Amino acid sequence: MDEVHKMRIRGDIMRVNIEVERTRLQKTKTEMSQELGVTYKTYNSYITGKTPIPSDILEKLRDITGRSIDYLLGLQTDNAS
């Protein structure tokens, strides 16, 4: 498997992990976007892969979800902090 394919899969895993955590916390996309300080449209662009997620937003997601950035990025399989 080439590196581009691996990166796409990792990006898909990242978006799924973030949405799983949002659902686990019982937050709507609107609530999550407000907590992150971005618009709903921007949050949705992150989740659909249209816009890369900036590092400061990943840090906020870590703080909100209590999950490690490595887990959110799909770099580790368990969701330990």
N, C-alpha and C positions, 0 to 999 in steps of 0.2 A: 504494500500500500504506500503510495507516495505521500510526501509531506502535505501537499495541498489538500488531499482527501482527508488526512488525519486532522488537519486544522478545521475543515468543515464539520467533521463529526464532533470534534471538541466544542465547536461553537453551538451546534445543535444541543449537545448535552448541557452546556452552560445555560442556554435559554430554558430548557426543560427544568433544570435544577432551580433556577430563579422562580419559575412559575409554580413549581411544587412547593417551594417555601412560602410563596405568597398565599397559596391555597391553604397550606398547613396553618398559617397564622390567621386565616379567615379574613383576609383583606381583599378588597376589590382592587382592580387595576387603578382606579381613581384614587383610592386611599394610599396605595403604594406610591403612586407618582407624587402625591402631595407630601408624603413623608420624605421622599427623595429630593423634593424641591424642583421637580420638573413637571412639564405639562403631561397630560394623558397621552397626547400624540407622540411626545418624545419617548416616554416609557414604552409605548407600543412599538416604536421604531427600534428600541433596544431589543425587545422580546422577539420581534420578527426578523432581526438580523439586518435591518436596513441601515442602522447606525451603530458603530462600535460603542461599547459601554466605557466611558472614561473611568480612570482609576479612582477618582474621588467618589463616583457613584458606586463602584464596587465596594469601596470602604464603607459607604453608608448602608449598602445592602448587607454587608457583613455585620454591621452593628444592629440593624433592624432584625435580621434573621437569626443571629447568634451562630451562624455557620461560617466556616473558614472560607477565605477567598479561593483557596485551592479547590475546595468542594464546589463552590459556585461556578468556577471556571471549568469544572470537569476534569481536574488534574488528579483528584483522589476520589475513590469510589464511595467511601463512607462519608457521613455528614458530620463528623466530629468537628468541634471548634478548634 
